[in-house]
Amino acid sequence: MTIRYQCPECDQVLKIRDDKAGSAAKCPSCKNKFVVPEPTSDESSEASGDSPPVKKKASSPKTERPETAKASKASKKSEAKTKPAADPDEFDPADFLMEDGPGAKASAGLVEKAPADKGPATDSQGRRLLTPNSASAAKRASMSPAAAAAEDASINASANARDLLTKTMDESRVKASSMPAAEKKPSFDFSGAQKELIRYSPHIGGALAAILVAYFIAQSIFGEGVDLPPLYDVSGTVTVNGKALPNVTVIFEPLDATKGGADGGPKRLRTSTGVTDENGYFSLYYMQGERGAPKGKGRIWLQPNSAADVMKIPPEYAGRGNDIREVREAGNEGKFNIEIEQKPPQQ
């Protein structure tokens, strides 16, 4: 049951538990001391009316409460009445107020709401304003307007620099997060290469052995190189009616090409050739880079290199003719000059 009491000083209505009747109390708002009154009949009926009705079961018989419970309740009330009043200075309002809200102190209006955190003061652009303390305020009061303006400018400059630094750091952080990851350069796997080398070593060894065998077989078949016979220097000039005949090929073909093996040279001799220059001079070459001709007799003849020189070569030198000359070990100078005499065509 609840005892309603209105403070005569502040007119605040308090809800007090009925077991505190007759005890000294104090108003939580104005600290006015009073004695808790006894509950009235209206309050008891109101308390009983507030409780929800309970339906009785028809089948269950009425049970009477034991008298001991009533006696204990009466004894508790008498103890509450005879209990000495507590010291008003040590009075706790939450001890006798009814808990009808979020808390006893909240129902009595004792709990003060915490002020909302408004955060630091900012200007129109959202930048934080630096609030000076009492010492700095006193210092600013003694400063001249120019000095105060200079100090404000320095404070604003530092705030702008801080904002700019924060913005730069945020932009760099965003840029770093959006940049693609650096590609890793491929590295050579030495351990893997060693494993592969060991794995294919039998195949590599077999391939090397096959190459060596093929090399020795080729050496046995083709020999160490080209077998050259002894060569001797042969040179001369080609003229037609006393004039040099340039750009024609001079050919010296040995008569018996199969006798070359008698001197320890190749069994068959090659043909030596030479080309005349603008003065009609030529030198015979056995092969490219090997100057000279083999010793012995041979047939000499000419071969034109252009269509304009065809008519300049007489029939006896146009093919294998009867001009036979001999190459000796020495004294071949002037013995291989070719002098052609042609009669002018009759008109």
C-alpha positions as CSV (number, residue, x, y, z in Angstrom):
1,M,0.0,0.0,0.0
2,T,1.2,3.5,-0.8
3,I,1.0,6.6,1.4
4,R,0.7,9.9,-0.5
5,Y,2.1,12.9,1.2
6,Q,2.3,16.5,-0.2
7,C,5.1,18.6,1.2
8,P,3.7,21.9,2.6
9,E,6.9,23.8,1.6
10,C,7.4,22.8,-2.1
11,D,4.0,21.1,-2.8
12,Q,5.7,18.0,-4.2
13,V,3.6,14.8,-3.8
14,L,5.6,11.9,-2.5
15,K,4.7,8.2,-2.6
16,I,5.9,6.5,0.6
17,R,5.7,2.8,1.6
18,D,3.2,2.0,4.3
19,D,5.8,0.3,6.5
20,K,7.4,3.7,7.0
21,A,4.3,5.2,8.7
22,G,5.2,7.1,11.9
23,S,8.9,7.5,11.0
24,A,10.7,10.7,10.5
25,A,11.5,11.7,6.9
26,K,12.7,14.6,4.9
27,C,11.5,16.1,1.6
28,P,14.1,15.3,-1.1
29,S,13.5,18.6,-2.9
30,C,13.3,21.3,-0.2
31,K,14.8,19.2,2.7
32,N,11.7,19.9,4.9
33,K,11.5,17.5,7.8
34,F,8.2,15.7,8.5
35,V,6.7,12.6,10.1
36,V,5.2,10.0,7.7
37,P,1.4,9.9,8.4
38,E,-0.7,6.8,8.8
39,P,-2.4,5.5,5.6
40,T,-6.0,6.6,5.2
41,S,-8.9,4.5,4.2
42,D,-9.1,6.1,0.7
43,E,-5.5,5.2,0.0
44,S,-6.1,1.6,1.1
45,S,-9.1,1.3,-1.1
46,E,-7.2,3.0,-4.0
47,A,-4.4,0.6,-3.6
48,S,-6.8,-2.4,-3.6
49,G,-8.6,-1.0,-6.7
50,D,-5.3,-0.7,-8.6
51,S,-4.6,-4.4,-8.2
52,P,-6.1,-6.5,-11.0
53,P,-9.1,-8.8,-10.1
54,V,-8.3,-12.4,-9.5
55,K,-10.7,-15.1,-10.8
56,K,-11.6,-17.8,-8.4
57,K,-11.8,-21.3,-9.4
58,A,-15.3,-22.8,-8.7
59,S,-14.0,-26.3,-8.0
60,S,-11.3,-25.3,-5.4
61,P,-12.6,-25.0,-1.8
62,K,-11.9,-21.9,0.2
63,T,-8.8,-22.1,2.3
64,E,-8.3,-20.0,5.3
65,R,-5.0,-18.3,6.0
66,P,-3.3,-19.4,9.1
67,E,-3.6,-17.0,12.0
68,T,0.1,-17.1,12.5
69,A,0.6,-15.1,9.2
70,K,-1.8,-12.4,10.5
71,A,0.0,-12.4,13.9
72,S,3.4,-12.0,12.2
73,K,2.1,-9.2,10.0
74,A,0.7,-7.4,13.1
75,S,4.0,-7.9,14.9
76,K,5.9,-6.3,12.0
77,K,3.6,-3.3,12.1
78,S,4.0,-2.9,15.8
79,E,7.8,-3.2,15.4
80,A,7.7,-0.5,12.7
81,K,5.7,1.8,15.0
82,T,7.9,1.2,18.0
83,K,11.1,1.4,16.0
84,P,13.0,4.6,17.0
85,A,13.2,7.3,14.4
86,A,16.4,7.5,12.5
87,D,18.6,10.6,12.5
88,P,17.1,13.1,10.0
89,D,20.6,14.0,8.9
90,E,21.3,10.4,7.8
91,F,17.9,10.1,6.1
92,D,17.9,8.5,2.6
93,P,14.8,9.4,0.5
94,A,15.3,6.3,-1.7
95,D,14.8,4.1,1.5
96,F,11.1,5.0,1.9
97,L,10.0,6.2,-1.5
98,M,8.0,3.8,-3.7
99,E,9.8,2.3,-6.7
100,D,7.2,3.2,-9.3
101,G,9.6,4.3,-12.1
102,P,13.0,3.5,-13.3
103,G,14.3,4.0,-9.7
104,A,13.4,5.5,-6.4
105,K,15.6,8.5,-6.9
106,A,14.3,9.0,-10.3
107,S,10.7,9.0,-9.0
108,A,11.6,11.6,-6.3
109,G,13.3,13.9,-8.9
110,L,16.7,13.4,-7.3
111,V,18.5,12.2,-10.5
112,E,19.9,15.1,-12.6
113,K,20.2,14.6,-16.3
114,A,23.8,14.6,-17.6
115,P,24.4,17.5,-20.0
116,A,24.7,16.4,-23.6
117,D,28.2,16.4,-25.1
118,K,28.1,19.3,-27.5
119,G,31.7,18.7,-28.7
120,P,34.3,21.3,-29.4
121,A,33.3,24.7,-30.7
122,T,33.6,25.1,-34.5
123,D,33.3,28.0,-36.9
124,S,31.1,28.3,-40.0
125,Q,33.5,26.1,-42.0
126,G,33.6,23.3,-39.4
127,R,37.1,24.2,-38.1
128,R,37.7,23.8,-34.4
129,L,37.9,27.0,-32.4
130,L,40.6,27.2,-29.7
131,T,39.0,28.5,-26.5
132,P,41.5,30.4,-24.3
133,N,41.7,29.6,-20.6
134,S,41.5,32.2,-17.8
135,A,45.2,32.8,-17.8
136,S,45.3,33.4,-21.6
137,A,42.1,35.5,-21.3
138,A,43.8,37.8,-18.7
139,K,46.8,38.0,-20.9
140,R,44.7,39.0,-24.0
141,A,43.0,41.6,-21.9
142,S,46.3,43.3,-21.2
143,M,47.4,43.1,-24.9
144,S,47.0,45.8,-27.5
145,P,44.5,45.3,-30.3
146,A,47.3,44.8,-32.8
147,A,49.0,42.2,-30.7
148,A,45.6,40.4,-30.1
149,A,44.9,40.5,-33.8
150,A,48.4,39.1,-34.5
151,E,47.8,36.3,-32.0
152,D,44.5,35.5,-33.5
153,A,46.1,35.4,-37.0
154,S,48.8,33.0,-35.7
155,I,46.1,30.8,-34.1
156,N,44.1,30.7,-37.3
157,A,47.2,30.0,-39.4
158,S,48.1,27.1,-37.1
159,A,44.6,25.8,-37.4
160,N,44.6,26.1,-41.2
161,A,48.0,24.3,-41.3
162,R,46.6,21.5,-39.2
163,D,43.5,21.2,-41.3
164,L,45.6,21.2,-44.5
165,L,48.0,18.5,-43.1
166,T,45.0,16.4,-42.1
167,K,43.5,16.8,-45.5
168,T,46.8,15.9,-47.2
169,M,47.2,12.8,-45.1
170,D,43.7,11.7,-45.8
171,E,44.2,12.2,-49.6
172,S,47.5,10.3,-49.5
173,R,45.9,7.5,-47.6
174,V,43.0,7.2,-50.1
175,K,45.5,7.4,-53.0
176,A,47.7,4.7,-51.5
177,S,44.7,2.4,-51.0
178,S,43.6,3.0,-54.7
179,M,47.0,2.3,-56.2
180,P,47.5,-1.2,-57.7
181,A,49.8,-3.5,-55.8
182,A,53.4,-3.6,-57.1
183,E,54.1,-6.5,-59.4
184,K,56.7,-8.9,-58.1
185,K,59.6,-9.5,-60.5
186,P,60.0,-13.2,-61.3
187,S,63.0,-14.7,-59.6
188,F,65.0,-17.7,-60.9
189,D,64.4,-20.9,-59.0
190,F,67.8,-22.4,-58.6
191,S,66.6,-25.4,-56.6
192,G,64.0,-26.2,-59.3
193,A,66.6,-25.9,-62.1
194,Q,69.0,-28.2,-60.2
195,K,66.2,-30.8,-59.9
196,E,65.3,-30.6,-63.6
197,L,69.0,-30.9,-64.5
198,I,69.4,-34.0,-62.4
199,R,66.2,-35.4,-63.9
200,Y,67.3,-34.9,-67.6
201,S,71.0,-35.5,-67.1
202,P,70.8,-39.0,-68.8
203,H,69.2,-37.5,-71.9
204,I,71.8,-34.7,-72.0
205,G,74.7,-37.2,-71.6
206,G,73.3,-39.3,-74.4
207,A,72.9,-36.3,-76.8
208,L,76.5,-35.3,-76.1
209,A,77.8,-38.8,-76.8
210,A,75.8,-38.9,-80.1
211,I,77.3,-35.6,-81.2
212,L,80.9,-36.8,-80.5
213,V,80.4,-40.0,-82.4
214,A,79.0,-38.1,-85.4
215,Y,82.0,-35.8,-85.4
216,F,84.5,-38.6,-85.4
217,I,82.7,-40.4,-88.2
218,A,82.7,-37.2,-90.3
219,Q,86.4,-36.7,-89.7
220,S,87.1,-40.2,-90.9
221,I,85.0,-39.8,-94.0
222,F,85.9,-36.3,-95.2
223,G,89.4,-36.0,-93.7
224,E,90.9,-33.0,-92.0
225,G,90.4,-30.5,-94.9
226,V,90.9,-30.0,-98.7
227,D,93.9,-31.8,-100.1
228,L,95.8,-29.2,-102.1
229,P,98.5,-30.0,-104.7
230,P,101.7,-27.9,-105.0
231,L,100.7,-24.6,-106.6
232,Y,102.9,-22.2,-108.6
233,D,102.3,-18.6,-109.5
234,V,100.9,-18.0,-113.0
235,S,100.0,-14.6,-114.4
236,G,99.8,-12.7,-117.8
237,T,97.9,-10.3,-120.0
238,V,95.2,-10.6,-122.6
239,T,95.2,-8.2,-125.6
240,V,93.3,-7.9,-128.9
241,N,95.1,-6.1,-131.6
242,G,97.5,-4.7,-129.0
243,K,94.6,-3.4,-126.8
244,A,93.8,-4.7,-123.3
245,L,90.8,-7.0,-123.1
246,P,89.2,-6.4,-119.6
247,N,86.5,-8.5,-117.8
248,V,87.1,-11.9,-119.3
249,T,87.8,-15.1,-117.5
250,V,91.1,-17.0,-118.3
251,I,90.8,-20.8,-117.7
252,F,93.7,-23.2,-117.3
253,E,92.6,-26.8,-117.4
254,P,95.2,-29.6,-116.7
255,L,95.5,-32.1,-119.6
256,D,95.8,-35.1,-117.3
257,A,93.9,-34.2,-114.2
258,T,94.3,-37.8,-112.8
259,K,98.1,-37.6,-112.4
260,G,98.0,-35.2,-109.5
261,G,98.3,-38.0,-106.9
262,A,101.8,-39.0,-108.1
263,D,103.3,-36.1,-106.1
264,G,101.4,-36.8,-102.9
265,G,98.6,-34.4,-103.8
266,P,94.9,-35.1,-104.6
267,K,94.1,-37.8,-107.0
268,R,92.2,-35.3,-109.3
269,L,93.3,-31.8,-110.1
270,R,91.0,-28.8,-110.4
271,T,90.9,-26.1,-113.1
272,S,92.6,-22.7,-112.2
273,T,90.9,-19.5,-113.2
274,G,91.5,-15.7,-113.3
275,V,89.7,-12.5,-114.4
276,T,91.4,-9.7,-116.3
277,D,91.3,-6.2,-115.0
278,E,91.0,-2.9,-117.0
279,N,94.7,-3.4,-118.2
280,G,94.1,-7.0,-119.3
281,Y,96.2,-8.4,-116.4
282,F,95.2,-11.6,-114.7
283,S,96.4,-14.1,-112.0
284,L,95.3,-17.7,-111.8
285,Y,93.7,-19.1,-108.6
286,Y,93.3,-22.8,-107.8
287,M,90.4,-22.0,-105.6
288,Q,89.1,-19.0,-103.6
289,G,92.0,-17.8,-101.4
290,E,94.6,-20.2,-103.0
291,R,96.7,-18.5,-105.6
292,G,98.5,-20.5,-108.3
293,A,98.1,-23.5,-110.6
294,P,99.4,-27.1,-110.3
295,K,102.5,-28.1,-112.2
296,G,102.1,-29.6,-115.7
297,K,100.7,-29.0,-119.1
298,G,97.2,-27.6,-119.6
299,R,94.8,-26.1,-122.1
300,I,94.2,-22.3,-121.8
301,W,91.1,-20.6,-123.2
302,L,88.8,-17.6,-122.5
303,Q,85.2,-17.1,-121.4
304,P,83.4,-13.8,-121.8
305,N,81.5,-12.3,-118.8
306,S,79.3,-9.9,-120.9
307,A,77.5,-10.0,-124.2
308,A,79.7,-7.2,-125.6
309,D,82.8,-9.3,-125.2
310,V,81.6,-12.3,-127.1
311,M,82.5,-10.9,-130.5
312,K,86.0,-9.8,-129.2
313,I,87.1,-13.4,-128.5
314,P,88.2,-15.4,-131.6
315,P,86.9,-18.9,-132.2
316,E,90.2,-20.6,-131.2
317,Y,89.9,-19.2,-127.6
318,A,86.1,-19.3,-127.3
319,G,86.3,-23.0,-126.1
320,R,88.8,-25.7,-125.5
321,G,91.2,-24.9,-128.2
322,N,94.7,-26.0,-129.1
323,D,96.6,-23.5,-127.0
324,I,98.5,-25.7,-124.6
325,R,101.0,-24.3,-122.1
326,E,103.0,-25.8,-119.2
327,V,103.3,-24.6,-115.7
328,R,106.7,-25.0,-114.2
329,E,108.1,-24.5,-110.7
330,A,109.9,-21.3,-111.8
331,G,110.2,-19.1,-114.9
332,N,106.5,-18.7,-115.7
333,E,106.6,-14.9,-116.1
334,G,105.6,-13.8,-119.7
335,K,104.7,-17.3,-120.8
336,F,101.0,-17.0,-120.3
337,N,100.4,-13.8,-122.2
338,I,97.5,-14.1,-124.8
339,E,97.8,-11.9,-127.8
340,I,94.9,-12.0,-130.2
341,E,95.1,-10.6,-133.8
342,Q,91.8,-9.9,-135.5
343,K,91.3,-8.5,-139.0
344,P,88.8,-5.7,-139.3
345,P,85.6,-6.7,-140.9
346,Q,85.4,-6.2,-144.7
347,Q,83.0,-3.5,-146.0
